[in-house]
Amino acid sequence: MRKKTILYIATVVALIVIVGALVGTKVLQFSAMGAAGASFVPPPEIVTVAAVTEDTWENALVSTGSLTAVQGVTVSAEVPGKVDKINFESGATVAAGDLLVQLDVTSETAQLRSAEASAELARLNLTRARELREKNTNANSDLDSADAQAKQASATVDALTATIAKKSVRAPFAGRLGLRMVNLGQILKDGEAIVSLQTLDPIYVNFSVPQQRLDALAVGATVRVSSDAAGESFEGKISAIAPEIDSATRNVRVQATLANPAQHLRPGMFASVTIVLPSTSKNLVIPATAVLYAPYGDSVFVIDEKKNAKTGSTEKILRQQFIRLGAARGDFVAVLSGLKVGEQIVTTGVFKLRPNLAVVVDNKLAPNAQLAPKPDNS
């Protein structure tokens, strides 16, 4: 019994020693990890930088507009008739006066020959009546009746000639045709559409400007127009300013004329319009990629040089600086307050940075910011 008690006590003591050793080991490990974490210094972050610069920008107003043809119409039949000939292809370019559609004029042509014969007879009767009247062998009423019949016959010829001309549907002006909407043998009603015709060069852009900026507008002012459908920028001049203000929007309607020799712009396109003003302004500008946008305020990371108290070396340390932004132009944005000319700011990856972080500058992969960027096609 005594031996069992001694064995039991020895086993308990051994377990206590083992557990104590394990606990002591873990405590030492955690202490070492805490000390290492407290003394850990993260490696410097590699960043690209750019200097805050001052640049002169032209002042401009920005608006959105819609393109419209200088001349545009849906060519239609003026008189009813059957389509006898179609003389165009969809999308073709035509000159003013080109024949587009010929309607059947068989009946009118026959009537015209009869009317011309009647007109000739009436002319001869009028000549005889005048000769007889000179000889005083007929009454004035006979001469008046012959004159009226001659005029009536001539008017009948003119009416039939006009009807035949109306059945030859021609282009009222030069331009590009749309899609054909008629077929051979089709019976057209008066006013029925045949094809759309649009003049594409030059072309108008209509847009609106707030009434507060009316004094900045002038006929002849330069505008720049871009459309995502055209893929390039076009320059033109303001050609008209509406005399009235829209009472619903308090905007004034403006029209500009653009050269469109390649016909990349089409009526109905949406367009972004920039009205170039005669004055210019100096701005502090930075790449737009440098801005960390946030609901509580926009900021950038400025690089300051500080001396490391431990190593004595000079390090580049980040400082978060809140700024107030102005207008944007291309890849740049103007800064109204918060920065000074010459300060170095981080231009990429700002969302992953934090204040007081050490950095290393490497501009090998820095983006090439431009005022008028032209992205490559993907």
Secondary structure as UniProt FT lines:
FT   HELIX           2..39
FT   STRAND          45..47
FT   STRAND          49..51
FT   STRAND          53..69
FT   STRAND          72..76
FT   STRAND          81..86
FT   TURN            90..91
FT   STRAND          93..94
FT   TURN            96..97
FT   STRAND          99..103
FT   HELIX           106..134
FT   TURN            135..136
FT   HELIX           140..166
FT   STRAND          168..170
FT   STRAND          175..177
FT   TURN            184..185
FT   STRAND          187..188
FT   TURN            190..191
FT   STRAND          193..198
FT   STRAND          203..210
FT   HELIX           211..216
FT   TURN            219..220
FT   STRAND          222..226
FT   TURN            228..230
FT   STRAND          233..245
FT   TURN            247..249
FT   STRAND          251..258
FT   TURN            261..262
FT   TURN            267..268
FT   STRAND          270..287
FT   HELIX           288..290
FT   TURN            295..296
FT   STRAND          299..307
FT   TURN            309..311
FT   STRAND          314..322
FT   STRAND          324..329
FT   TURN            330..331
FT   STRAND          332..337
FT   TURN            341..342
FT   STRAND          344..346
FT   HELIX           350..352
FT   TURN            355..356
FT   STRAND          358..361
FT   TURN            364..365
//
